[in-house]
Amino acid sequence: MARFHTLRVAAVDRLTDDSVALTLTVPEELREEYRHAPGQHLALRRLVDGKEIRRTYSICSPAPAPGDAGPGTLRVGVRLVEGGAFSTYALKEINAGDELEVMTPAGRFTLDPAPGLYAAIVGGSGITPVLSIVSTLLAREPQARFCLIRSDRTAASTMFLDEVADLKDRYPGRLQLVTVLSREEQQAGLPSGRLDQQRLTELLPALLPVEQVAGWFLCGPFGLVQGAERALRGLGVTRTRIHEEIFHVDAAAPAPAATAPAHSTVTARLDGRGGTWPVQDGESLLETVLRNRPDAPYACKGGVCGTCRAFLVTGEVRMDRNFALEPEETEAGYVLACQSHPVTEKVELDFDR
């Protein structure tokens, strides 16, 4: 089960005017708990006026190799979101020496290093998990190559510019870097403009042999990821080779409600212990569980991060939205507890599977 521990901030590095990288020190006794796969994220939490706020931020540092000790430090990238309760705090108040409550790593937007050609299409802060994926892959697997296609507004707004340049210098023959700026012309390279479906459909076959890419990693705003997926599917890429992580989704109206039972209960198994509780009118299954088990895993509550994934043992639920689970996961019976509402009188979830 994911757990929170207190970690000390070792460094706060300004990346752009609106983003920072936080380096966290992991005590030796916790290093195994914070062992992570390349591409995973951390949930950070704080109390504001007595209310708990959680936000997820991807790990940008390389993952430890199997057999190595767990990481002594972890680095995450934080970009300011307008009105963001945690990102504003991170950019304006956090200093080296401060302590943060940090959940152990989670997420399935990952790559197990193996020989072959891989590629990513990222926008803005979507570079963060991909930086971990690329650096880990190229360091561990000499027979691997990577094509990184990144979109940013301007050069000044580009996160981890130096880190990506260092990787390109270190692996010049194995890392192909393509940069597109949407609001600024470059002296060399591609013309400015958004990377939409039409442009990617024309661009990708000219950059690399699309059919030979073993895995595509799409990360960033919803519009970019959606357009990239459609372009790839139109180019014949099978869905199983496409991996997605959304960093921002505009608020949307909930899905049409199915007929809800007058009285319903949820039985949940969590960390080896179970319980059954009544679901109050309108609340999600996660909210029901949290009222009785505050240790239930969650981070974004928006259907994006996947931290609250649970197996639906019995019953039927309606999910308002889902930007975290792959079709194979939903077909296998997994749901997002934060987005699930009961359709049957009895629902049973297993958070331990």
N, C-alpha and C positions, 0 to 999 in steps of 0.2 A: 504494500500500500504506500502511496505517496504521503510524505510527512513533511512538516515544516521544522526547520532548525534556524537558529540565529547565526548569521554569517557576518563577518566584518568586511566593510568596504576597504579594499587596498588602494584603489585609485579611481578617479573620475576623469576620463579623457574627453575633451571636447572634440567632436568629429566635424560638426557643421554648426551653423548658428542655432539650429533647432534640434540637435541630437548629441547624445553623449554615449560613451561606452563605460559601463561599470565593471570593475574587476573585483571579484569577491574571493576572499581567502577561505579555503576549506580546511578545517582542522583535520589532523591525521586520522582521528577516530571516526570521522564522517566521510572519508574519501571514497569508500566503497559505496556508500549510499548515494553519492553524487557522481558515480560513474555514469557516463552518458553515451548514447550513440550520436554520430554526427547528424545534426538537424533537429535535435530535441530542444525543448524549451523549459524555462523555469517560471513558476508563478511566484510573484512577490506580493506581500500583503502589508497593510498598515491600517491603523485605526484613525478615523477622522470624525470628530464629534461623536464618538462612541459607535460609529458604524464601520464595519470591516470592509476594506476595499482590496480587491485582488486584481492583478493584471499579469498577463503572460508576456515574457520576452525571450526570444530565441537566443540560444548559446552560439556565440560566433567563434569561440576558441576550438581548436582541434580536439577530437575525442581521443582518450587514451586507448592504446592498443590492447587487445586481449593479453592477459598475463602481466601487463604493467600495473603499477599502483594507480589507484584512483586519482583524479585531478587535485593538485594542490591549490589551483585557482580556477575560477570560472569567469568568463567575460560575456556580458550581454549588451546588446545595443538598444537604446531607448530613443525614440523620436517623439518630439512634442506633438501632442494632439490638442487641438483647440478646446479649451475647457477641461482637458484631461486631468483628473484628480491625482493620478500617480505620475504621469509623465511630467507635469508641471513641477511636482515635488522633486522628481529626479534631476531635472535640469537646473532648478533654482536653489535647492536646499541640501541635497545629499553631498557630503564631503567625505574624503578619506578618513577612516577611523570610525565612521558611523556604523551602526549595526542594523541589519535588515532581516526580516523574517522571509525565508526562502524555501519553497517546496522542492522536494527532490525531483529530478528530471522526469519529464513525460513527453508524449508525442510520438507519432508514427510517420512523420515526414522525414524519413531517414534513408540512408544508403549504407549497406554493408559492402565495404571496399572489395572490388573484384576487377579482373581485367576487362577491358572493353572501352567503348566510347559512350560518354554521358553528356548531357546538356541541360542547361537551366535557362529559363526566361524569368527575369525578376524585375520588379519595379520598386523604387524607393527603398524602404527598410526591409523589403523582401530579400535583400542581399544577405541579411544577418544569418539565417540558418544555412544558406547555401555557401557562405564563406567557410563555415565549419565542415560542410560536406566536401567542398573542393579541396581544402587544405589537408583534410584527413585522407581522402582518396589518393591524391597525388603523392603524399608522403609514404603511404603504406603499400601502394600497388604500382610498381614501375611499368606495368603493361597497360595502365589506364590513361585515357585522355579525356579532356573536358572542354566543352564549348560553353562559355558564359556570355549570355546576352542580357545586358542590363539597361534599363530605362530609368532616367532621372530627369528632373526638371532642368537643372543647370549643373555645371561642374561644381559650383560652390555648395550645392545642396546634396552632393553625392556622398553617402556614408561609406566609410572604410575604403576610401580612395587609395590611400597609401598601402594598406594591407593587400588589396587586390593587385596593385602594381608590383609589390614585392613578390607575390606568387607568380606573376607573369615573368618576372626576371629570373626567378628560381627554376621555373619549368617552362622555358620558352618554346620547346618543341611539343609540349603536351597540354598546354593551356591556351586555348583560343579565346580572346577577349573581344567582344563587340559591344560598343557603347553607343547608345542613342539618347540624345537630349531633346526633350519635347519643347523647351522654351528658349533654346540657345543654339546658335550655329557653331559647329566645330570647324577648326581649320582643316582637319583631315577626317576621313571616315564617313559615316552615313549622314545624310541630310537630317535636319531636325524634324520632329513630329512624333505623334503618338504611335506606339506599337499596337495597332489594332489588328483584328482578324485578317483583313485584306492585305495589310502590309506584311504581316508575318507569313501569310500564304505565299507571297512572292519572294520574301527574303530568305526564308529558311532553306529551301533547296539550293540557293546560291551560296550558302555558307558552309553547308556540311551535308553528308549523305544521310538524309533523314531516316531512311529505312534501316540504317546500321546502328542507330542510337539505342543502347540497351535500356536507358531510363531517362525520362524527361522530368525535370523538377520545376514546377511553376509556383512562384511565390510573390505576393504583393497585393495590391488592391483587387477587389472582386472583378472589376471590368477588365483589367489586364489578364487575369488568370482565365476568365471565361473566354475572352477572345483568343488567347493562346491555345486553350484546349480545343476550341472549334477549328482553329487553323490546323492543328496537328491531326485531328480526326479527319479533316478534309484531305489531308495529305496521306492518309492511310495508316496512321499510327494507331495501334490497338490501345484500348483504354487501360489495359494492365501495365503498359509501359509509361503511363502518365501519372505523376504524383503531384498533388496540389496542397497548398496551404494558403489560406486567405488571411490577410492582416487587417482588413477593414471592410465592413459591409454596412451600407446605409440601412437605417431602420426601415423595416417593412411591416406591413400589416400581417397579423398572424394568419396561418392557414385556416381555411373554412373548418369550423368546428364539427366534429362528428357528434352523434347523439351520446351525451354523457350520462352515466348512471346517476340516480339520485343520491346514492351512498356508495362510496368505493373505498377500498383499502389498498395499501401497498405494503408488501412484505419485501424487505431488503436484507441481503446478506452483505456484510461489510467487515473486512478484516477478521473473518472467521466467526463473527457474531451476527445473529439475525434478530429481526423484530417486525411487528406488524402494526401499522398506524392508519387512522382514517385520513383521507385526502380532503382538505378543505376546498370549498368552492373556488374554482379558478386558479388554484395554485398548481405549479408543476410538481412532478414526482420528486425532483431534487429538493424543492422547498419543503415538501412533506418530510422527507428523510432528514433534512438539516434541522428541522424543529426538534427532532428526537436524537439525531446523531450528528452533532456539529463537526465531526471528523470526516464527513462525506466529502469526496474529492470534487472540487470544481475550481474554475478560474474565471472565465469570461462571462458565463451565463448567457452567451449570445449565440450558441450553436456553432462556434468557430474553432475553439481550441481542442475540443475532444477530451478534456480532462475528466469529465463526468460520464464517460462511456460506461455502459452497464449492459449485461446480458439479460434479455427478456425471457425469463424462465417460463412463465405462464401469463395468460391474459393478452389483452390488446391495448395498444396505446396510439395516440396521435402525436406526431412531432410537428411543432410549428414550423421549424426550418432546420436544415442540416447542411453545414458547410465543412464538416470535419470528418464524417465517416465515409469510407469508400463503399461503393455498391456491394462489394463482396461482404463487407461487415454488416450492413443492414440485412442482406439476404441470409446471413448466418444467424441473425437474431439480436444484433447489438443495436442499442438506441442511445440517444443523448438524454440523460435524465433531466437536464435543465430545460429541454424543449418538449418533454413528453407529458401528456395528459391522459388519464385513464379513459378507455372506451368501454371496458368491462368492469364489473363490480369488484373483481379481485385481480390484482396485478402483482407479479413477483419479479424482483430485479436481483441480479447477482453482480456486485461491483468487483468481486474477487476473480472473475474469470478473465 
